[in-house]
Amino acid sequence: MYPQLFAYLDAGSASVIVQALVGGVAGFVVVVKMGGRRFLSFLPFVGKKFRDDPIDHEPTGSNGSAGEDAAEGSDETDLAALLEDAADS
Amino acid sequence: MSDTAEDSRAQPDAGSFRDPLSRVYVADGEIYRTLNEQGLADFVATAKAPFFKSAIQAGRLIGTRVADPVPGGIPESAQVLRHDLVPYVSYPYEWSFSMLRDAALLHLDLIRDGLVDGIITKDGSSYNVQWIGSRPVFIDVGSFEPTRDGEPWFGYRQFCRLFLYPLLLQAHRNLPFQDWLRGSVDGITPEACLAALRRRDLARRGVFSHVYVHARLEQRLADSDEVAADKLKQSGFTTELITANVDKLHRLISGLRWKQANSEWSGYSDRQHYTGDDLDQKRTFVVDAAAKQHRRIIVDLGCNDGEFSEAVLPHADYVVAVDSDPLVVDLLYRRLSEKGEERILPLTMNLADPSPGLGWRSIERKPFLGRQPVDLVLALALVHHLSISNNVPLTDVIAMFADLGGDLVVEFPTPEDPKVQKLLRNKRAGLHDGYTRKNFEEALALEFDVADTLQLDGGTRWLYFATARG
């Protein structure tokens, strides 16, 4: 399970899939791997292929490491100086 | 009323509470943001990224410093930041089409630039953007976080609801999105957007994927317990796909246009109904009134082409130019934007039904009346519309101007005025017998002290400069 507590919005499965689909062929492949039959069978033209697909395997567990930490050593950063530098034109 | 010490203590901003990592406070008129440990880590990663500095310097991201000192009343937190102020707060349902479009493109530009440095926004809300005059600026600095492999853009759905769908509906169906966004603080759902589009619109760029597939999938997955995001990484989802989506959204939105026939006002700027030197007289009176003292904020109600907003600008820090016709405001915004004007903010709203308090506890988004202190109100060529077209008694019209605060420059067209005659033509005889200059002056004197009066040479227009009482 990903640390979704950092993203306070509900991802919405449909939105996740659409994002992938919009990405072109590579995205389409991702959606198929995720379980295309469930998600794509309603589409015109291509949907028929997924209605005819064999039954999916059981979903595997997620790889689930918590993801990389955000910037390490943040307490060592002089944030004030960083922001002053950004503000100076 | 609270004493000075209380005023200095920070109060939480009613519009900032949904993100546990970051919260906005107001103290002494300044804006502060608290960050917890994770929020601070995310922000440091963002501030170190090259896109951050260039966005700040280009004025696309609100100026941000470490808060020093930290005012009283701000809870213990990992870090407190102070943001530059936006001169006047406004909301997407008060913007014209081109304003919403440019705000959307700004949001996408920042995501695109951020992705190069491994940073993305957590959300995609049009409330992340404010205006410095005609320049959009991204204010939700707490929204940035590092990308994580295999994670989607969590803000995509919100971006659709609060940016893309309103723009699509205005561009393709000529539906005024402002009413819709005002009615629904979270924006337009995929299902609602699809319902408002025609079958032929499915062939338009972006509609099939962002609207049709989105809506149908939502219906289909409504009862599912699956969380699609969990499977993304192992299915090969990469940040490149987010970039591809953002690029396509950018092209799509850049190409959207609002084609609209002339509104009843778009021919107003020739001002033919003013005779002879009347327009010059009017301008001189208005500018002299504005110049009586330096004004921080002037609100120009019924601004139309913005002529008077620009005329009074030398005597103000900022002018908020409001008109009920979104087309007129769009034209004004595009003209100001081309000039790079940063001290006039154009907004659209029905002045007989100004923006109310909205959202959580009805204060998450502030009402127009009383939103911020106003030093001067211009109400030119407006009173007859409110009183006759909207059937508002003159005393109530004046009361609304008083609600805004500040001094007032108001124009009263008499019943003999051709524009008033035109409005009265469709009304039952006798209905507006109370619409007289005598009644108007009495109403005005109830709330204001009249300092100066002028009858324009044409004879049917009277101007008043009145100061706020008490």
Contacts between the chains, C-beta under 8 A, distances in Angstrom:
chain1	res1	chain2	res2	distance
A	1	B	230	6.3
A	2	B	148	7.3
A	2	B	150	7.8
A	2	B	151	6.2
A	2	B	229	6.3
A	2	B	230	6.6
A	2	B	233	7.9
A	4	B	154	7.9
A	4	B	229	7.0
A	5	B	20	7.8
A	6	B	21	7.3
A	6	B	38	6.6
A	6	B	42	7.8
A	6	B	122	7.4
A	6	B	145	6.4
A	7	B	122	5.3
A	7	B	145	7.8
A	7	B	151	7.8
A	7	B	154	3.9
A	8	B	18	5.9
A	8	B	19	5.1
A	8	B	20	6.6
A	8	B	21	7.9
A	8	B	122	6.7
A	8	B	123	7.8
A	9	B	122	6.9
A	9	B	123	5.7
A	9	B	154	5.1
A	9	B	155	6.6
A	9	B	157	7.5
A	9	B	158	6.2
A	11	B	152	6.2
A	11	B	154	5.3
A	11	B	157	7.8
A	11	B	227	7.2
A	11	B	228	7.2
A	11	B	229	4.5
A	12	B	157	4.8
A	12	B	218	7.2
A	13	B	217	7.5
A	13	B	221	4.9
A	13	B	224	6.7
A	13	B	226	6.2
A	13	B	227	6.4
A	13	B	228	3.6
A	13	B	229	7.4
A	14	B	157	7.9
A	14	B	190	7.5
A	14	B	214	5.9
A	14	B	217	3.7
A	14	B	218	4.1
A	14	B	220	7.7
A	14	B	221	5.4
A	14	B	228	7.8
A	15	B	152	7.5
A	15	B	156	5.2
A	15	B	157	3.8
A	15	B	160	7.5
A	15	B	214	6.8
A	16	B	152	4.7
A	16	B	228	4.2
A	16	B	229	5.2
A	16	B	232	6.6
A	17	B	217	5.8
A	17	B	228	5.7
A	18	B	156	7.5
A	18	B	209	6.2
A	18	B	210	6.7
A	18	B	213	5.6
A	18	B	214	4.8
A	18	B	217	6.7
A	19	B	152	5.2
A	19	B	153	6.2
A	19	B	156	5.3
A	19	B	241	6.7
A	19	B	242	6.9
A	19	B	245	5.3
A	20	B	152	7.6
A	20	B	232	7.4
A	20	B	237	6.0
A	20	B	241	5.9
A	21	B	209	6.1
A	21	B	213	6.4
A	22	B	209	5.1
A	22	B	210	7.2
A	22	B	241	8.0
A	22	B	244	7.0
A	22	B	245	4.6
A	22	B	248	5.9
A	23	B	240	7.5
A	23	B	241	3.6
A	23	B	242	7.9
A	23	B	244	4.4
A	23	B	245	5.9
A	24	B	244	6.1
A	26	B	236	7.7
A	26	B	238	8.0
A	26	B	240	7.5
A	26	B	241	6.5
A	26	B	244	7.9
A	27	B	237	7.9
A	27	B	241	5.1
A	27	B	244	7.2
A	29	B	236	6.8
A	30	B	232	7.2
A	30	B	235	4.7
A	30	B	236	5.1
A	30	B	237	5.1
A	30	B	241	7.1
A	31	B	235	7.6
A	33	B	234	7.8
A	33	B	235	3.9
A	33	B	236	6.3
A	34	B	228	6.5
A	34	B	231	4.6
A	34	B	232	7.1
A	34	B	235	4.5
A	35	B	231	7.2
A	39	B	217	6.6
A	39	B	220	7.8
A	39	B	221	7.8
A	39	B	228	7.9
A	42	B	216	5.7
A	42	B	220	6.3
A	43	B	213	7.1
A	59	B	231	6.8
A	60	B	234	6.8
A	62	B	230	4.9
A	62	B	231	7.1
A	62	B	233	7.1
A	62	B	234	6.7
A	63	B	233	6.0
A	63	B	234	6.0
A	67	B	148	4.3
A	67	B	149	7.2
A	67	B	151	7.6
A	68	B	146	7.6
A	68	B	148	6.8
A	68	B	149	7.9
A	69	B	41	7.3
A	70	B	38	7.1
A	70	B	41	4.0
A	70	B	42	5.2
A	70	B	44	7.9
A	70	B	45	5.2
A	70	B	145	7.1
A	70	B	146	5.1
A	71	B	41	5.6
A	71	B	42	8.0
A	71	B	44	5.0
A	71	B	45	3.9
A	71	B	48	6.8
A	71	B	146	7.3
A	74	B	40	5.9
A	74	B	41	4.7
A	74	B	44	4.2
A	74	B	45	7.7
A	77	B	44	5.1
A	77	B	48	7.2
A	79	B	43	7.9
A	79	B	44	6.3
A	79	B	47	6.8
A	79	B	66	5.5
A	79	B	79	6.8
A	80	B	65	7.2
A	80	B	66	4.0
A	80	B	68	7.2
A	82	B	44	7.8
A	82	B	47	5.1
A	82	B	48	6.7
A	83	B	47	6.4
A	83	B	64	5.8
A	83	B	65	5.1
A	83	B	66	6.0
A	83	B	81	7.9
A	84	B	65	7.1
A	85	B	53	7.1
A	86	B	47	6.9
A	86	B	52	6.3
A	86	B	53	4.3
A	86	B	56	4.6
A	86	B	57	7.1
A	86	B	64	7.8
A	87	B	56	6.3
A	87	B	57	7.9
A	87	B	63	5.9
A	87	B	64	8.0
A	87	B	65	7.0
A	89	B	57	5.4
